[in-house]
Amino acid sequence: MAKQRRRPVRRRDRKGGPTSGRRKPCPYCRDKVEQVDYKDIGSLRRFISERGKIRSRRITGACRRHQAQVARAVKRARELALLPYVAEGGSDHRERGGRGDRDRDR
């Protein structure tokens, strides 16, 4: 009689850790909003990071359709100067330590 090999058990539900679980419902679907308005700056600011980047669906919890509308609305609001392209205040590139102490003048 041949010895049977045991297959390893796949644990897809353990991948995300303790914080994973159900996805957040889309804030626009929950409120039954059909179209995202680019003039609604208060709600659009929730979809933008501190540095001015548009947050992903995974972070915001928006559905695919509304996330595309949010991205389009943010871009329109930036074009009309309702939202900033980048974060306020001067960003010093030396703080991030990109090239270290190298001096370009030499």
N, CA, C and O atoms as CSV, one atom per row, in Angstrom:
chain,resi,resn,atom,element,x,y,z
A,1,MET,N,N,0.836,-1.169,0.000
A,1,MET,CA,C,0.000,0.000,0.000
A,1,MET,C,C,0.890,1.245,0.000
A,1,MET,O,O,1.789,1.373,0.832
A,2,ALA,N,N,0.635,2.152,-0.932
A,2,ALA,CA,C,1.447,3.359,-1.057
A,2,ALA,C,C,1.045,4.374,0.012
A,2,ALA,O,O,-0.114,4.494,0.408
A,3,LYS,N,N,2.065,5.086,0.448
A,3,LYS,CA,C,1.825,6.109,1.471
A,3,LYS,C,C,1.228,7.356,0.806
A,3,LYS,O,O,1.748,7.839,-0.200
A,4,GLN,N,N,0.152,7.863,1.369
A,4,GLN,CA,C,-0.499,9.027,0.791
A,4,GLN,C,C,0.169,10.300,1.297
A,4,GLN,O,O,0.490,10.436,2.477
A,5,ARG,N,N,0.366,11.223,0.366
A,5,ARG,CA,C,0.947,12.505,0.739
A,5,ARG,C,C,-0.156,13.470,1.128
A,5,ARG,O,O,-1.213,13.517,0.499
A,6,ARG,N,N,0.099,14.220,2.149
A,6,ARG,CA,C,-0.884,15.226,2.572
A,6,ARG,C,C,-0.612,16.538,1.854
A,6,ARG,O,O,0.518,17.025,1.834
A,7,ARG,N,N,-1.632,17.090,1.281
A,7,ARG,CA,C,-1.486,18.381,0.610
A,7,ARG,C,C,-1.498,19.486,1.649
A,7,ARG,O,O,-2.229,19.404,2.636
A,8,PRO,N,N,-0.681,20.538,1.434
A,8,PRO,CA,C,-0.726,21.658,2.384
A,8,PRO,C,C,-2.060,22.400,2.266
A,8,PRO,O,O,-2.602,22.552,1.171
A,9,VAL,N,N,-2.561,22.839,3.364
A,9,VAL,CA,C,-3.844,23.539,3.404
A,9,VAL,C,C,-3.615,24.994,3.012
A,9,VAL,O,O,-2.769,25.683,3.583
A,10,ARG,N,N,-4.379,25.441,2.036
A,10,ARG,CA,C,-4.276,26.839,1.625
A,10,ARG,C,C,-5.057,27.706,2.587
A,10,ARG,O,O,-6.186,27.394,2.967
A,11,ARG,N,N,-4.438,28.784,2.964
A,11,ARG,CA,C,-5.106,29.690,3.904
A,11,ARG,C,C,-5.177,31.084,3.305
A,11,ARG,O,O,-4.412,31.978,3.668
A,12,ARG,N,N,-6.085,31.241,2.407
A,12,ARG,CA,C,-6.235,32.546,1.763
A,12,ARG,C,C,-6.796,33.583,2.721
A,12,ARG,O,O,-6.501,34.771,2.596
A,13,ASP,N,N,-7.603,33.140,3.674
A,13,ASP,CA,C,-8.226,34.101,4.580
A,13,ASP,C,C,-7.233,34.654,5.595
A,13,ASP,O,O,-7.514,35.674,6.224
A,14,ARG,N,N,-6.085,34.014,5.774
A,14,ARG,CA,C,-5.104,34.473,6.747
A,14,ARG,C,C,-4.115,35.466,6.146
A,14,ARG,O,O,-3.272,36.007,6.861
A,15,LYS,N,N,-4.211,35.708,4.848
A,15,LYS,CA,C,-3.221,36.514,4.141
A,15,LYS,C,C,-3.133,37.941,4.676
A,15,LYS,O,O,-2.033,38.464,4.856
A,16,GLY,N,N,-4.262,38.567,4.929
A,16,GLY,CA,C,-4.269,39.966,5.303
A,16,GLY,C,C,-4.024,40.236,6.767
A,16,GLY,O,O,-3.830,41.392,7.145
A,17,GLY,N,N,-4.024,39.244,7.587
A,17,GLY,CA,C,-3.807,39.467,9.005
A,17,GLY,C,C,-5.104,39.760,9.729
A,17,GLY,O,O,-6.188,39.531,9.194
A,18,PRO,N,N,-4.992,40.264,10.945
A,18,PRO,CA,C,-6.188,40.468,11.756
A,18,PRO,C,C,-7.081,41.607,11.279
A,18,PRO,O,O,-8.272,41.624,11.592
A,19,THR,N,N,-6.528,42.559,10.528
A,19,THR,CA,C,-7.344,43.697,10.101
A,19,THR,C,C,-8.136,43.403,8.840
A,19,THR,O,O,-9.052,44.154,8.504
A,20,SER,N,N,-7.805,42.324,8.130
A,20,SER,CA,C,-8.544,42.044,6.900
A,20,SER,C,C,-9.925,41.484,7.245
A,20,SER,O,O,-10.163,41.000,8.352
A,21,GLY,N,N,-10.781,41.561,6.312
A,21,GLY,CA,C,-12.143,41.097,6.522
A,21,GLY,C,C,-12.989,41.604,5.394
A,21,GLY,O,O,-12.583,41.559,4.233
A,22,ARG,N,N,-14.143,42.077,5.717
A,22,ARG,CA,C,-15.020,42.607,4.688
A,22,ARG,C,C,-14.497,43.934,4.186
A,22,ARG,O,O,-13.916,44.724,4.930
A,23,ARG,N,N,-14.723,44.158,2.895
A,23,ARG,CA,C,-14.360,45.447,2.304
A,23,ARG,C,C,-15.296,46.519,2.812
A,23,ARG,O,O,-16.457,46.255,3.122
A,24,LYS,N,N,-14.779,47.732,2.896
A,24,LYS,CA,C,-15.622,48.857,3.259
A,24,LYS,C,C,-16.612,49.111,2.129
A,24,LYS,O,O,-16.247,48.979,0.961
A,25,PRO,N,N,-17.827,49.462,2.437
A,25,PRO,CA,C,-18.758,49.782,1.347
A,25,PRO,C,C,-18.375,51.111,0.703
A,25,PRO,O,O,-17.841,52.004,1.360
A,26,CYS,N,N,-18.651,51.224,-0.559
A,26,CYS,CA,C,-18.355,52.459,-1.280
A,26,CYS,C,C,-19.183,53.592,-0.682
A,26,CYS,O,O,-20.399,53.454,-0.553
A,27,PRO,N,N,-18.553,54.710,-0.314
A,27,PRO,CA,C,-19.325,55.801,0.289
A,27,PRO,C,C,-20.365,56.390,-0.654
A,27,PRO,O,O,-21.395,56.890,-0.201
A,28,TYR,N,N,-20.113,56.340,-1.944
A,28,TYR,CA,C,-21.076,56.882,-2.900
A,28,TYR,C,C,-22.223,55.900,-3.160
A,28,TYR,O,O,-23.372,56.316,-3.307
A,29,CYS,N,N,-21.919,54.613,-3.215
A,29,CYS,CA,C,-22.984,53.622,-3.396
A,29,CYS,C,C,-23.869,53.559,-2.150
A,29,CYS,O,O,-25.083,53.382,-2.250
A,30,ARG,N,N,-23.258,53.705,-0.992
A,30,ARG,CA,C,-24.006,53.653,0.256
A,30,ARG,C,C,-25.027,54.794,0.328
A,30,ARG,O,O,-26.148,54.605,0.802
A,31,ASP,N,N,-24.623,55.990,-0.152
A,31,ASP,CA,C,-25.522,57.145,-0.146
A,31,ASP,C,C,-26.332,57.263,-1.426
A,31,ASP,O,O,-27.078,58.224,-1.610
A,32,LYS,N,N,-26.181,56.272,-2.320
A,32,LYS,CA,C,-26.901,56.240,-3.595
A,32,LYS,C,C,-26.643,57.487,-4.441
A,32,LYS,O,O,-27.567,58.074,-5.004
A,33,VAL,N,N,-25.365,57.880,-4.519
A,33,VAL,CA,C,-24.959,58.997,-5.359
A,33,VAL,C,C,-24.632,58.453,-6.737
A,33,VAL,O,O,-23.832,57.527,-6.871
A,34,GLU,N,N,-25.242,59.017,-7.750
A,34,GLU,CA,C,-25.055,58.525,-9.116
A,34,GLU,C,C,-23.769,59.064,-9.734
A,34,GLU,O,O,-23.021,58.311,-10.359
A,35,GLN,N,N,-23.503,60.355,-9.566
A,35,GLN,CA,C,-22.359,61.011,-10.195
A,35,GLN,C,C,-21.578,61.792,-9.147
A,35,GLN,O,O,-22.173,62.482,-8.319
A,36,VAL,N,N,-20.237,61.692,-9.174
A,36,VAL,CA,C,-19.375,62.426,-8.245
A,36,VAL,C,C,-19.233,63.853,-8.767
A,36,VAL,O,O,-18.967,64.068,-9.950
A,37,ASP,N,N,-19.414,64.834,-7.863
A,37,ASP,CA,C,-19.365,66.235,-8.259
A,37,ASP,C,C,-17.987,66.806,-7.969
A,37,ASP,O,O,-17.487,66.694,-6.850
A,38,TYR,N,N,-17.372,67.420,-8.974
A,38,TYR,CA,C,-16.034,67.984,-8.796
A,38,TYR,C,C,-16.052,69.241,-7.927
A,38,TYR,O,O,-15.007,69.668,-7.437
A,39,LYS,N,N,-17.237,69.839,-7.731
A,39,LYS,CA,C,-17.327,71.051,-6.909
A,39,LYS,C,C,-17.460,70.742,-5.425
A,39,LYS,O,O,-17.349,71.641,-4.592
A,40,ASP,N,N,-17.696,69.489,-5.093
A,40,ASP,CA,C,-17.825,69.083,-3.694
A,40,ASP,C,C,-16.431,68.794,-3.123
A,40,ASP,O,O,-16.006,67.641,-3.043
A,41,ILE,N,N,-15.746,69.841,-2.737
A,41,ILE,CA,C,-14.351,69.735,-2.311
A,41,ILE,C,C,-14.222,68.960,-1.001
A,41,ILE,O,O,-13.249,68.233,-0.799
A,42,GLY,N,N,-15.191,69.115,-0.122
A,42,GLY,CA,C,-15.131,68.429,1.172
A,42,GLY,C,C,-15.062,66.921,1.036
A,42,GLY,O,O,-14.272,66.266,1.716
A,43,SER,N,N,-15.887,66.367,0.158
A,43,SER,CA,C,-15.859,64.912,0.000
A,43,SER,C,C,-14.656,64.466,-0.829
A,43,SER,O,O,-14.157,63.358,-0.630
A,44,LEU,N,N,-14.180,65.300,-1.750
A,44,LEU,CA,C,-13.031,64.920,-2.560
A,44,LEU,C,C,-11.738,64.908,-1.755
A,44,LEU,O,O,-10.819,64.154,-2.075
A,45,ARG,N,N,-11.655,65.727,-0.721
A,45,ARG,CA,C,-10.439,65.778,0.093
A,45,ARG,C,C,-10.189,64.465,0.829
A,45,ARG,O,O,-9.049,64.154,1.175
A,46,ARG,N,N,-11.246,63.696,1.068
A,46,ARG,CA,C,-11.061,62.387,1.715
A,46,ARG,C,C,-10.333,61.411,0.817
A,46,ARG,O,O,-9.752,60.439,1.299
A,47,PHE,N,N,-10.355,61.660,-0.490
A,47,PHE,CA,C,-9.741,60.758,-1.450
A,47,PHE,C,C,-8.343,61.198,-1.855
A,47,PHE,O,O,-7.755,60.620,-2.769
A,48,ILE,N,N,-7.798,62.221,-1.184
A,48,ILE,CA,C,-6.475,62.743,-1.503
A,48,ILE,C,C,-5.587,62.620,-0.274
A,48,ILE,O,O,-6.022,62.901,0.843
A,49,SER,N,N,-4.343,62.201,-0.478
A,49,SER,CA,C,-3.401,62.058,0.635
A,49,SER,C,C,-2.880,63.432,1.060
A,49,SER,O,O,-3.202,64.450,0.448
A,50,GLU,N,N,-2.074,63.438,2.112
A,50,GLU,CA,C,-1.510,64.690,2.615
A,50,GLU,C,C,-0.578,65.327,1.592
A,50,GLU,O,O,-0.416,66.547,1.563
A,51,ARG,N,N,0.024,64.506,0.765
A,51,ARG,CA,C,0.956,65.009,-0.249
A,51,ARG,C,C,0.239,65.419,-1.529
A,51,ARG,O,O,0.869,65.961,-2.438
A,52,GLY,N,N,-1.073,65.172,-1.620
A,52,GLY,CA,C,-1.835,65.577,-2.788
A,52,GLY,C,C,-2.091,64.471,-3.778
A,52,GLY,O,O,-2.639,64.730,-4.850
A,53,LYS,N,N,-1.712,63.235,-3.460
A,53,LYS,CA,C,-1.931,62.124,-4.376
A,53,LYS,C,C,-3.334,61.555,-4.203
A,53,LYS,O,O,-3.899,61.593,-3.110
A,54,ILE,N,N,-3.886,61.032,-5.283
A,54,ILE,CA,C,-5.196,60.395,-5.222
A,54,ILE,C,C,-5.020,59.019,-4.600
A,54,ILE,O,O,-4.198,58.224,-5.057
A,55,ARG,N,N,-5.789,58.742,-3.563
A,55,ARG,CA,C,-5.673,57.457,-2.875
A,55,ARG,C,C,-6.309,56.346,-3.699
A,55,ARG,O,O,-7.206,56.590,-4.506
A,56,SER,N,N,-5.833,55.123,-3.484
A,56,SER,CA,C,-6.311,53.979,-4.262
A,56,SER,C,C,-7.638,53.460,-3.717
A,56,SER,O,O,-8.070,53.830,-2.625
A,57,ARG,N,N,-8.265,52.600,-4.498
A,57,ARG,CA,C,-9.540,51.987,-4.097
A,57,ARG,C,C,-9.384,51.169,-2.842
A,57,ARG,O,O,-10.285,51.127,-2.004
A,58,ARG,N,N,-8.248,50.520,-2.707
A,58,ARG,CA,C,-7.999,49.664,-1.544
A,58,ARG,C,C,-8.033,50.485,-0.254
A,58,ARG,O,O,-8.485,49.999,0.783
A,59,ILE,N,N,-7.559,51.719,-0.320
A,59,ILE,CA,C,-7.535,52.586,0.854
A,59,ILE,C,C,-8.889,53.252,1.075
A,59,ILE,O,O,-9.380,53.285,2.203
A,60,THR,N,N,-9.498,53.783,0.017
A,60,THR,CA,C,-10.723,54.561,0.164
A,60,THR,C,C,-11.968,53.701,0.308
A,60,THR,O,O,-12.942,54.119,0.934
A,61,GLY,N,N,-11.945,52.497,-0.266
A,61,GLY,CA,C,-13.110,51.632,-0.199
A,61,GLY,C,C,-14.144,51.924,-1.268
A,61,GLY,O,O,-15.251,51.386,-1.227
A,62,ALA,N,N,-13.794,52.773,-2.228
A,62,ALA,CA,C,-14.736,53.105,-3.294
A,62,ALA,C,C,-14.800,51.971,-4.306
A,62,ALA,O,O,-13.836,51.227,-4.483
A,63,CYS,N,N,-15.938,51.848,-4.962
A,63,CYS,CA,C,-16.070,50.844,-6.013
A,63,CYS,C,C,-15.339,51.335,-7.261
A,63,CYS,O,O,-14.911,52.487,-7.330
A,64,ARG,N,N,-15.203,50.455,-8.233
A,64,ARG,CA,C,-14.422,50.780,-9.430
A,64,ARG,C,C,-15.009,51.966,-10.180
A,64,ARG,O,O,-14.282,52.857,-10.621
A,65,ARG,N,N,-16.319,51.970,-10.321
A,65,ARG,CA,C,-16.988,53.034,-11.076
A,65,ARG,C,C,-16.824,54.391,-10.405
A,65,ARG,O,O,-16.493,55.380,-11.059
A,66,HIS,N,N,-17.061,54.430,-9.088
A,66,HIS,CA,C,-16.967,55.706,-8.392
A,66,HIS,C,C,-15.518,56.149,-8.207
A,66,HIS,O,O,-15.250,57.349,-8.158
A,67,GLN,N,N,-14.585,55.217,-8.103
A,67,GLN,CA,C,-13.182,55.606,-7.993
A,67,GLN,C,C,-12.718,56.297,-9.273
A,67,GLN,O,O,-11.959,57.264,-9.213
A,68,ALA,N,N,-13.161,55.816,-10.413
A,68,ALA,CA,C,-12.824,56.467,-11.679
A,68,ALA,C,C,-13.437,57.861,-11.741
A,68,ALA,O,O,-12.804,58.802,-12.222
A,69,GLN,N,N,-14.673,57.992,-11.252
A,69,GLN,CA,C,-15.319,59.301,-11.223
A,69,GLN,C,C,-14.617,60.244,-10.252
A,69,GLN,O,O,-14.493,61.438,-10.526
A,70,VAL,N,N,-14.153,59.712,-9.113
A,70,VAL,CA,C,-13.424,60.526,-8.133
A,70,VAL,C,C,-12.130,61.039,-8.749
A,70,VAL,O,O,-11.795,62.215,-8.604
A,71,ALA,N,N,-11.400,60.159,-9.437
A,71,ALA,CA,C,-10.141,60.568,-10.062
A,71,ALA,C,C,-10.380,61.667,-11.094
A,71,ALA,O,O,-9.630,62.641,-11.161
A,72,ARG,N,N,-11.419,61.504,-11.887
A,72,ARG,CA,C,-11.752,62.516,-12.895
A,72,ARG,C,C,-12.163,63.828,-12.229
A,72,ARG,O,O,-11.784,64.906,-12.689
A,73,ALA,N,N,-12.935,63.739,-11.147
A,73,ALA,CA,C,-13.391,64.943,-10.441
A,73,ALA,C,C,-12.227,65.662,-9.765
A,73,ALA,O,O,-12.182,66.892,-9.763
A,74,VAL,N,N,-11.287,64.913,-9.194
A,74,VAL,CA,C,-10.121,65.529,-8.561
A,74,VAL,C,C,-9.286,66.258,-9.603
A,74,VAL,O,O,-8.814,67.369,-9.362
A,75,LYS,N,N,-9.107,65.633,-10.758
A,75,LYS,CA,C,-8.323,66.269,-11.816
A,75,LYS,C,C,-9.002,67.535,-12.323
A,75,LYS,O,O,-8.330,68.524,-12.614
A,76,ARG,N,N,-10.326,67.514,-12.432
A,76,ARG,CA,C,-11.053,68.720,-12.847
A,76,ARG,C,C,-10.957,69.803,-11.795
A,76,ARG,O,O,-10.765,70.973,-12.125
A,77,ALA,N,N,-11.091,69.426,-10.524
A,77,ALA,CA,C,-11.005,70.406,-9.440
A,77,ALA,C,C,-9.605,71.014,-9.365
A,77,ALA,O,O,-9.464,72.198,-9.059
A,78,ARG,N,N,-8.593,70.235,-9.635
A,78,ARG,CA,C,-7.226,70.776,-9.658
A,78,ARG,C,C,-7.065,71.759,-10.810
A,78,ARG,O,O,-6.434,72.805,-10.663
A,79,GLU,N,N,-7.638,71.415,-11.947
A,79,GLU,CA,C,-7.532,72.274,-13.124
A,79,GLU,C,C,-8.187,73.628,-12.877
A,79,GLU,O,O,-7.711,74.652,-13.366
A,80,LEU,N,N,-9.275,73.629,-12.119
A,80,LEU,CA,C,-9.993,74.871,-11.819
A,80,LEU,C,C,-9.509,75.526,-10.529
A,80,LEU,O,O,-10.124,76.475,-10.043
A,81,ALA,N,N,-8.407,75.019,-9.975
A,81,ALA,CA,C,-7.777,75.570,-8.763
A,81,ALA,C,C,-8.668,75.455,-7.537
A,81,ALA,O,O,-8.576,76.274,-6.623
A,82,LEU,N,N,-9.532,74.444,-7.511
A,82,LEU,CA,C,-10.320,74.182,-6.308
A,82,LEU,C,C,-9.553,73.285,-5.347
A,82,LEU,O,O,-9.745,73.354,-4.133
A,83,LEU,N,N,-8.686,72.448,-5.894
A,83,LEU,CA,C,-7.825,71.571,-5.098
A,83,LEU,C,C,-6.370,71.798,-5.510
A,83,LEU,O,O,-6.097,72.106,-6.670
A,84,PRO,N,N,-5.437,71.647,-4.569
A,84,PRO,CA,C,-4.027,71.816,-4.935
A,84,PRO,C,C,-3.483,70.572,-5.643
A,84,PRO,O,O,-3.955,69.456,-5.421
A,85,TYR,N,N,-2.485,70.789,-6.495
A,85,TYR,CA,C,-1.810,69.664,-7.142
A,85,TYR,C,C,-0.891,68.959,-6.158
A,85,TYR,O,O,-0.767,67.735,-6.181
A,86,VAL,N,N,-0.245,69.738,-5.289
A,86,VAL,CA,C,0.667,69.185,-4.281
A,86,VAL,C,C,0.290,69.744,-2.926
A,86,VAL,O,O,-0.539,70.649,-2.828
A,87,ALA,N,N,0.901,69.205,-1.874
A,87,ALA,CA,C,0.614,69.643,-0.514
A,87,ALA,C,C,1.109,71.070,-0.308
A,87,ALA,O,O,2.057,71.514,-0.955
A,88,GLU,N,N,0.447,71.781,0.609
A,88,GLU,CA,C,0.859,73.137,0.925
A,88,GLU,C,C,2.190,73.111,1.660
A,88,GLU,O,O,2.542,72.119,2.297
A,89,GLY,N,N,2.923,74.212,1.564
A,89,GLY,CA,C,4.218,74.289,2.232
A,89,GLY,C,C,5.320,73.795,1.325
A,89,GLY,O,O,5.102,72.965,0.443
A,90,GLY,N,N,6.518,74.326,1.559
A,90,GLY,CA,C,7.654,73.919,0.749
A,90,GLY,C,C,8.144,72.551,1.151
A,90,GLY,O,O,8.302,72.264,2.337
A,91,SER,N,N,8.383,71.717,0.184
A,91,SER,CA,C,8.917,70.398,0.488
A,91,SER,C,C,10.409,70.425,0.226
A,91,SER,O,O,10.853,70.774,-0.868
A,92,ASP,N,N,11.166,70.062,1.219
A,92,ASP,CA,C,12.605,70.039,1.087
A,92,ASP,C,C,13.025,68.655,0.630
A,92,ASP,O,O,12.835,67.681,1.358
A,93,HIS,N,N,13.594,68.552,-0.565
A,93,HIS,CA,C,13.955,67.242,-1.100
A,93,HIS,C,C,15.117,66.617,-0.340
A,93,HIS,O,O,15.343,65.414,-0.465
A,94,ARG,N,N,15.847,67.378,0.429
A,94,ARG,CA,C,16.972,66.832,1.184
A,94,ARG,C,C,16.496,66.024,2.391
A,94,ARG,O,O,17.227,65.164,2.884
A,95,GLU,N,N,15.298,66.285,2.865
A,95,GLU,CA,C,14.784,65.553,4.028
A,95,GLU,C,C,14.596,64.075,3.732
A,95,GLU,O,O,14.750,63.243,4.626
A,96,ARG,N,N,14.272,63.739,2.511
A,96,ARG,CA,C,14.011,62.345,2.167
A,96,ARG,C,C,15.292,61.542,2.042
A,96,ARG,O,O,15.252,60.312,2.039
A,97,GLY,N,N,16.439,62.223,1.938
A,97,GLY,CA,C,17.705,61.520,1.897
A,97,GLY,C,C,17.969,60.800,0.602
A,97,GLY,O,O,18.635,59.764,0.598
A,98,GLY,N,N,17.463,61.319,-0.503
A,98,GLY,CA,C,17.597,60.640,-1.771
A,98,GLY,C,C,19.043,60.376,-2.181
A,98,GLY,O,O,19.413,59.222,-2.399
A,99,ARG,N,N,19.860,61.406,-2.291
A,99,ARG,CA,C,21.229,61.220,-2.746
A,99,ARG,C,C,22.240,61.461,-1.634
A,99,ARG,O,O,23.443,61.501,-1.891
A,100,GLY,N,N,21.786,61.616,-0.446
A,100,GLY,CA,C,22.719,61.763,0.671
A,100,GLY,C,C,23.367,63.134,0.692
A,100,GLY,O,O,22.724,64.146,0.416
A,101,ASP,N,N,24.663,63.152,1.026
A,101,ASP,CA,C,25.389,64.417,1.177
A,101,ASP,C,C,26.144,64.832,-0.069
A,101,ASP,O,O,26.994,65.720,0.001
A,102,ARG,N,N,25.862,64.219,-1.206
A,102,ARG,CA,C,26.554,64.570,-2.432
A,102,ARG,C,C,26.261,66.000,-2.825
A,102,ARG,O,O,25.124,66.462,-2.723
A,103,ASP,N,N,27.264,66.686,-3.266
A,103,ASP,CA,C,27.095,68.070,-3.674
A,103,ASP,C,C,27.203,68.129,-5.191
A,103,ASP,O,O,28.178,67.637,-5.760
A,104,ARG,N,N,26.232,68.712,-5.841
A,104,ARG,CA,C,26.220,68.756,-7.308
A,104,ARG,C,C,27.157,69.833,-7.851
A,104,ARG,O,O,27.514,69.790,-9.029
A,105,ASP,N,N,27.560,70.783,-7.037
A,105,ASP,CA,C,28.397,71.880,-7.517
A,105,ASP,C,C,29.838,71.445,-7.775
A,105,ASP,O,O,30.552,72.130,-8.506
A,106,ARG,N,N,30.275,70.361,-7.215
A,106,ARG,CA,C,31.675,69.948,-7.380
A,106,ARG,C,C,31.912,69.263,-8.675
A,106,ARG,O,O,33.038,68.856,-8.961
